[in-house]
C-alpha cells in the first residue's frame, strides 16, 4: 500500500496516522480547520472547550503509542496529580481516593496539540488543512474506494489513495456518503439522553495547594441537580463543569452558573471558588442523542475504506469514553497491521468487525449509566441485556464503597464503567453476597421478584446470566491490575 488518506485531524485521525506510518510510505491527513500553531481550541471541535478526561485505559494506550507523552505534558505545564486525591461527594457520604502516580491533567486542545506535534514530525505524514471532504470516490465495478473529492477555498479537487480512513468525529458524514454511492446501511442504535453541560474556566493562584486533583459532586437522589466536576488543567486553570441528562440543562449565564455552584454547598468547592477569578462566561454544549452505526453488518462494504473513532460510534461525552475508544481502535489497527501488513480489500471490513467488538461493551455501559432516567430512550436492534439490573447493582456497590470507605471497591466500579475490566469482575455472586450482608440488595431483590432479573440461585459459575458475556480479551485481566 502506497498512500492513505485520513479524513479528520483530531485524536482518532492522528493516532491512526501514527500507527499507519510504520506500514505506508505516504499518508495525507485532510482537516477542514485551519489548525492553530499552539494548544488552542479549534472551531471544528466545539466540545473541546469542555473537560476531556482520559480513562485509565485510554491513558495507558496513548502512553504506549507515544512513549513519554505524560512527562512531556507535565513539563509543558499540565497539572500534576502527584500527592493529590480524587474527592467524591454524594448524599450518602464522601470518599477520598489517593492518586497512585503522577498523571498529567490538561485540556483536549493541549493534549491534541502535543499528539499532533509528534505525528507531523514524521516525514511520511502530510497535513492538508482548511479542506472539506465532500464525498468518496468509488469504483463500483470492483467495490472499492479509491479517494475523495474535496473543496479547498473555491476549488474542488480529487485526491486518490489506496485506502481512506474516516475519522471525522461526532458529526460524521460517512453514512451520507455511502448512501449516495448506493450502499445500504443497517439501522443504527440510538441512545437519546438529551445531555447538556456548561463549563467555566477560572484563573487559580500559582502553585495550587489544594489536596485534591479532581472533585466530583453528584446527587443521584435529585436528578434535577446537575453533576459537578472540578479539576485543574494546564497553566493553573481551574475547570468547572455542570452536567445533566434528560433535558435539564445547566445554566450558561454567569449568574445562573454561580448560583448553582453555591447551591451545591460542598465545603471544598466553596473554598476553592473563593480563590479563583473567572476567565470568561460559561459555555454550554447540548447533545440530543448518541449513535452506534453498524457498518460491520453491511452486506457490502467497499474495499479501501475504514472508519474509526466517533465516525463509528458516539458516546455521551460526560462518561469520558470517546477518546479511550479511539485509542483502543488505534491499538487494534496496530495489532492487525502487525499480523497482516499487506492491506488487502477485506482489511477495512475485518477491522470494522473487530472494532465493533471493542465498541459493544462500551456502548452497553453507556446505556447502563444513563438507564433509569424517564427521558432516556434506547432504540436498539438487538435488545440490550441487564441494563436495569447492572445500573442498580453498580449504584449499590458504589454506595457500599463510599459508606464503608472502600477505595479499592470504588475503583473497581470505575474501572468496569470505563471498559478497563469486564462487567463480570464486579457483578457476580460474591459481590452480591457482600452487598446482601450490608443490607444493600433490596432494590436488586425487588428486580428479581419482579421477574426482570434472574434469581441468584440460578447463576452459573457465580456469573449473572443477565449481564452480557463479552470476550475476555477485550479487557485488561484483573490479575494484571493487581500486580
N, C-alpha and C positions, 0 to 999 in steps of 0.2 A: 504494500500500500504506500502510495507516494504522497497523497495530500488529503488532509482532513480539514473540513470547515466546522467550526464550533460557533453556534449562534447563541450569544449571551456571554458577557464578560463578568458575571457575578461569581460567587464562590463555587457553584456547581460547574460552571464552564471552565473556570480557572483550574480547579482540581482535575477535571477531565483532561485538559490540555497538558497539565503537568505529567499525568500518567501516560498519555499517548505519545509524548515527546520521546520516550525511550524506544518507540517502535515505528514512528512515522517521521520522515525527514522534513515534512513541510506541514505546518499547522497554522491556520488563519482563524483568529477569533474576531467575529463580527459583533460589534457593540453599537447599539443605537445612541448611547450617550456620548457626549464629549467628556472623557474621563478627566477628573481633576488631577492636578500634579501632586496633591498631598492627600492625607486621610480625611476627606470631606465627603459628606453625604451627597450622592449624585441624584439627579432628578428622576432617573429610571427606577430608583428604589425608595419610594416614599416611606416604606415601612422601616428603612434603615435608621431613621431618627429614633426609633423606639428600641427597647432592650433586645439584644440577641445574645442570650446566654448559652454557651456551649454545654452540652451534657457531658458526663464523664467519657462516654464512648466517642462522641464527636471530637472531644479534645484529644483523646488517645490516638485516633486515626490521623488527625491533622498533624500531630507531632511525629507520627511515623512517616507520613508523606513529606513533611517539611521539618527535618530534624533541627532542633534548636529554636523553633518558632516561638515557643513560650518565653524563652530567655530573651529573644530579640524584642518581643512585645514589651517585656518588663524594662529592658534597657532604654527603650524609646518612650517611656512614660506611662505605660499601662499600670493600673492599680494592682497592688500585690495582696494576696490573701495570707501571706506569711504571718503566723502568730495570731490570726483572726479566727472568728467563729461565724457560722451562719445561724441567725436567730429566727426562729419560727414562733409566731404568736397566733393562738387560736382561742376561742371562748373557753375551751376545756383545759387550757394550760399553755405554757411556753416550753420550748426546747432549744437548747444551745448545742450546736454540733461543731466541734473543732475542725478547722481546715487542716488536713494532713500534710499538705505540701504548699509550695509557693506557686500558685496559679495566677496567671495574668487575667485581669478583667478589663474589658475595653468595649468600645462601640463597634457596631458592624462595619462602619466605614474604616475604622482604624485597622481592624483585622483584615478586611478585604484588601486594603491598600498594601499591607505587608505581604500578603499572599501574591497579589498581582505583581509587586516589585520583583519577587523571586521568580515567578513564572516567566515574565517578559525578559529576564536576563538570558534565557535560553535562545540561542541563535535561530533555532528551527521554528520558534513561535513568533508570529507576527500579529499585530493588532490593527484592525480596521475600524476606527471609531466613527461616530456620527453617521452611521449607516444602518438603515432599516431593512430587514429582510421581509419581502412581500409574499414569497411563495417558494415552493420546492420545484426543482427541475427533475422530471421523472421520465424514465424510459419505460413506457407501458408494455412494450414487447417483452422486455427482459425483467419487468417488475423491479426496477431499480431506481434509486435516487442518485443523480449524478451532479447535483449542485443546487444553487439557489438563484433567484432573482432578487435584486435589492435596489433601494433608492439611496443615492448619496448626493446631497444637495438637490439639484434639479435634474440629475442624470439617473436613468435606470440602467443597471448593469447586470450582467450574468457572470457568476463565478462558479467554476467547475471544481469537483473534488471526487475522490474515491469514496469518501464517507462524510455524511453530515450528522453532527451531534447537536440536538436541540436542547439547549439549556436556558430557555427563555423565561423561566421564573413563574411567578404566581399567575400571571395573566397571559399564558402561552397561547399562541395561535396555531399550534400544531394540528389540533383537531380540525380546524377550518381548512388548513392546507390539505390535509389528507382527504377530507370530504370533497374539496374542489377537484382533486385528482381522481375522484371516483371510488375511493376506498370506503368501506363500511366499517364504522367504529361501534363496538358494543356500547350499550347504555352504561354511563358511569354511575358510581356510587356517590351520593351527595349527603353530606352532613351539614344541615342547616343549624347554625348556632347563634346567628346574629351577634357576633362578637364585636365588642368595641373597647378601645382603650385610649387613654390620654397620658401623655408623657411630658414632664417638665424637667429641665436641667438647671442646676444651681452651682454657683462657684463656692468651693469649700476652701477654708484657710489651708495654707501649705502644711504638709506633713500631718494628715488626719490622724487623730489619736483615738478614734472610737474603736471599741474592741471587736466589732463585727465587720465583715466584708459584705454581707447581704442580709437584709431584713425583710422577712416575708410575713405579711399580716393577712389573715383570712378569717372570715366568719361565715362558715357554711350554713349556720342556723338562720342567717339573714341574707338571703340571695340578693336582695336589693343593694346591699353594702358591697362596693367593689373590693376585689383583692388588691392589695397594695404591695409592691415590691420596690425596695430601696437598695441601691447598690452604687458603688464607685466605679468610675471609668477613668480613662486617661486624663492626665493634666489636672488632677484634683477636682474633677467634676462629679457632682452627685446627681444621680439619675433616679427619678421617682415616677413610677407608672401606676395608674389606676386602671383595672381591667374588669370586665364583666361580660356575661353571655346573656342571651335571651332578650336582646334589645334594650337592656337597662344600661344605656351608655353613660360613662362618667363625663363630667363637665369638661369643656375645653376652654372656658373663660378663666382668667386668673383668679377672680374672686371665688367662683364656684369650686375650682380645684383646691384652693387653700382651705375653703370651708370643709370640704370632705376630709382633708388631712387632719384638721382639728377635731372632727367628729370621731376619727379613729381612736384618739386619746390613748395612744400607746407611748409610755414614757421615753423609750429610746428614740422613737420617731420625733417626738416633740423636742427632745434635747438636741438632736442634730439639726432640726429646722431652725432653731434659734441661732445657729452658727453660719447659715448659708445665705447667699444672695441670689435671687432668680436671675437667670441669664436671658430668658425670653418667655413669652407666653406659652402655655401648654399647647401641645399639638395632638389632635385626635386621629385615630385610624379606625375604620369600620370594615368588617368583613361579614358578608351575609352567610356564606357557606364555604365549605372546602370540598375538594373533589378528588376521588380516586378514579383515574382513567384506565380502563382495562385494555390497553394496547396489546398486551401479551395474548389476549384472546381473539384478536382479529384473525379471520380466515386467511387473509393475505396481507403480509407486512412487507413493504418494499426493502430490498437489499440496499445496503449502503446508508441506512438510516438508524439513528439511535436517539432515545430520549432519556434525560437524566434530571434528577432534582425535582423541583416543583412543576416542571413540564410533564412529569409523570404522575405525581400525586402531591396535593397541597394539604397542609395541616394547620390547625389553629395555632397561630404563632405564640400564643400565650403558654403553650406547653413546651416550647423550645425544641421542637422535633425537626424542623426543616433542614437546618444546616447539618445536623447529625446524619439524617438520611442521605443527604447529598454526599457527605464524606464516606458513608458506608457504601454507596453506589460507586464512588471513585475507587475505593479499595477493591470492590468486586470487579470493576473493569480492569484493574491492575492484575488481579489473580487470573482472570480469563485470558488476558494478553500473555501472561507468563506460560499458560497452558497451550495456547494456540495463537502464536504471533501472526500467522497468516490470516488476515481478516477476510474470510470468505463471505458469500452472500447471506449465509444464515447467521452470521455473528450478531447482527443487530437484534434479530428475533430471540436468539438464545440469551442475549443479555437482558432483554425485557422480561423474559420468563424468570430468570434468576433474580432480577431486581424486584419483580412483583413479590417474590417470596420474602425479600427484605422488608418491603413496604407493608405487607399484610399484618404482621403483629403490631407494628406501629400505628397503623390505621385503626385496628381493633382497640388499641389502648387509648387512642384519641376519642373514640366513641364511648369507651368506658368512663373516661374522665369527665365527659360532658353529659353523661347519662343522668336522667332524673329531673332535669330542668323541664318545666312544662312547655317551653318554647322550642326546645331542641327536637329536631326531626331527622330521622335517618332513613334515607332512601337507599336500599341495598339490593343487590342482585341475588346474593345468597344470604339468607338470614344469619345475622351475627349471633354467635352463641354467648351465653353467660354474661351479657353486658350488665344487667342489674345486679346479679349476684357478685360479680367481680367489683363493681363500683362500691357496693356496701361493704364487702369484705375488706377492701383496701382502706376505706374510711375508718372502719373499726380497728384495723391494725394500726393505722396512724394514730388514732386516739389512744390506743393502748400504749404505743411507744412514747407519746407525749406525757400521758398520765404517770407512767412509771419511769420516765426519764431513761428511755432505752434508745440511745442514738443509733446503735447498730441496727435495730429493727426498723427505725425510721429510714435509715439509709437503704435498707433492703427494699422498702416500699418505693423509694425514689428510683432506685436502680431498675426495678421492674417497670415503673412508669416510663422510663427513658430508653427502653429496649436494650439495656445492658444485660439483664438477666431474664430468663424465661418466667412467665407468669406462674408456673408451677413451683418455682422456688419460694413463692410467698403463699399462694392459695393451695393449701394441702391439708391433710388430716392433722398432722402435729400442730400446725399453726391454728387450725380451727379449735382444737382441744385446748390450746393455750388461751385463746380468746374466751373459750367457754368457761374455763376456770376463773377468769377475770370478770365474768358476768357481762361480756360484750357481744354475745352471739344472738341476742334476742331478735334483732332485725333479720339476721340470716336465717334463723329458725322459722321466722314468720314466712319468709320466701319459700322455704322447704315445705311448710304446712300448706301453703297456697298452691303448691304444685309447680312453681316456676323454677325450682332448683331441685337437684337430686339429693335424696336423703344421704347423710354421711355414711350410713351403714352400707350403702351400695357403691362407695368409692373404691376403685381398684388401685392397688399399689399406692395407696394414700393420695391418689390424684382425684381431683374433682372432674367428673366427665363433662361438666358444663363449660369448662374452660378449654379453648381450642388447643390442640396438640401441634405446636409449631416445631419445625425441625430444630434439634439441639444445636446444630452448627450455626444457626442464626444468632446465637447469643454467646456471651463470654461465660465459660464454666465457672460456677461458684467457687470451685477449688482454686482456680487461678486468682480470684479476688482475695481469698483467704490467705494465700501465700504472700 
